Amino acid sequence: MALTEQAAAAATTAPRVGAQGSRGPGAGAAAGTAAGAEGILRRQAQRESAARTYARSLPIVPVRARGLTIEGADGRRYLDCLSGAGTLALGHNHPVVLEAIRGVLDSGAPLHVLDLATPVKDAFTTELFANLPAGLASDARIQFCGPAGTDAVEAALKLVRTATGRTGLLTFTGAYHGMTAGALDASGGAGDVRVTRLPYPQDYRCPFGVGGAEGARLGARWTESLLDDPKGGVPTPAAMIVEPVQGEGGVNPSPDAWLRRMREITAARGIPLIADEVQTGVGRTGAFWGVDHAGVVPDVMVLSKAIGGSLPLAVIVYRAELDVWAPGAHAGTFRGNQLAMAAGTATLAYVRQNGLAERAAALGERMLSALRDLASAHPCIGDVRGRGLMLGVELVDPDTGAAAPVFAAAVRQECLARGLIVELGGRHSTVVRLLPPLTLTDEQATAVLDRLADAIPAAARRPH
Ligand code: PMP
């Protein structure tokens, strides 16, 4: 598929923050050149931790960004479909976000306020509550947590353990909830004695070998029988934690009927249901929250990423009945980021006022259908799936159907060479993930798909 002229123009005409050749904020004397960028990358490799992640597969030095587009210090432009790991609902440096941040800076308001009340925080809470599922908003409490998604997961676990007096946790295969100890235990890569792992529905790699509604039904049946088996080894847990669409796990949307069943199973047994909407929230999946598709009202929602409008912010919102922990039970110095709250309020309001969830649903459907066409032309694409603008393309060995991690890494590299930033997810890092901003235009979507369509055969032509 060739890059259409229109799409090419859309891809390369993103507004620039600075004039050609001028240096943006933070761009050092030599940074605006290819040689300057190389020096920065070399020093990063020498000085930063072996645990660094995105920096390894994306050796670029961003100096300017707007909307979908990032410009590197070497002058190259990229279409950013990673969006800060799904954070940037409005893309980079959206004018309403910048205006909100400037408003706080220019007002003379304190930037550090611990967890004190401020007009900025009050406005954020009001906007957030206005967007919550109605059944939760009517009687919700909010806890501002440390700044990352994983902090909010920890807070949620502590909340339900305190409220129920129980310790166990129901989690799912392939889950990702963060990198701190409790969140890591709840994730699919780790195991903790207090965690019971349940099968998350997947069509393509269904653990029961049937996929579809039947695979999901069997998973729910297993969940129910385990909880009701007095010798099943699973005492009533403190909660079940679930992602409405697994992101890092490989873009697996849960069927609505299955999520409703999880709600029924937990409600019937007095088990709080925690929805981890860190990645699915704020319109990403084509509804304001991932749980909205199924009409499910969780007891606790874990929110971060998009709610901070590109700055660090994390909260839990939960039913007031659970609010029985002691003053100071979950504290932290950095819970009052005024800039993030202002940027978040602007983002939430913009998504609501401009119907961006509906836009994500419609555009996501179209992109999914284009990806399905691509899959029929390339046997190395085992599956395409997603919901809204959370899309995944699973790459496999065309002969055996086995996971193809080396090939997937080559596709990511070929995308970058064509000015497209994507990341990999899934059990074997073989799922190309597309998480574009919800403001993506039709022309930009075409440009993204064209670049991916070119990258896949280019990667396949590499010797391996
Ligand atoms: N939960 C989910 C569903 C996530 O996708 C992530 C991050 N990818 C987290 C929690 C952890 O968020 P953070 O990286 O901000 O700690």
Boltz pocket constraint, residues with backbone or C-beta under 6 A from the ligand:
constraints:
  - pocket:
      binder: B
      contacts: [[A, 85], [A, 147], [A, 148], [A, 149], [A, 150], [A, 151], [A, 153], [A, 176], [A, 177], [A, 178], [A, 179], [A, 243], [A, 245], [A, 247], [A, 248], [A, 276], [A, 277], [A, 278], [A, 279], [A, 280], [A, 304], [A, 305]]
      max_distance: 6.0
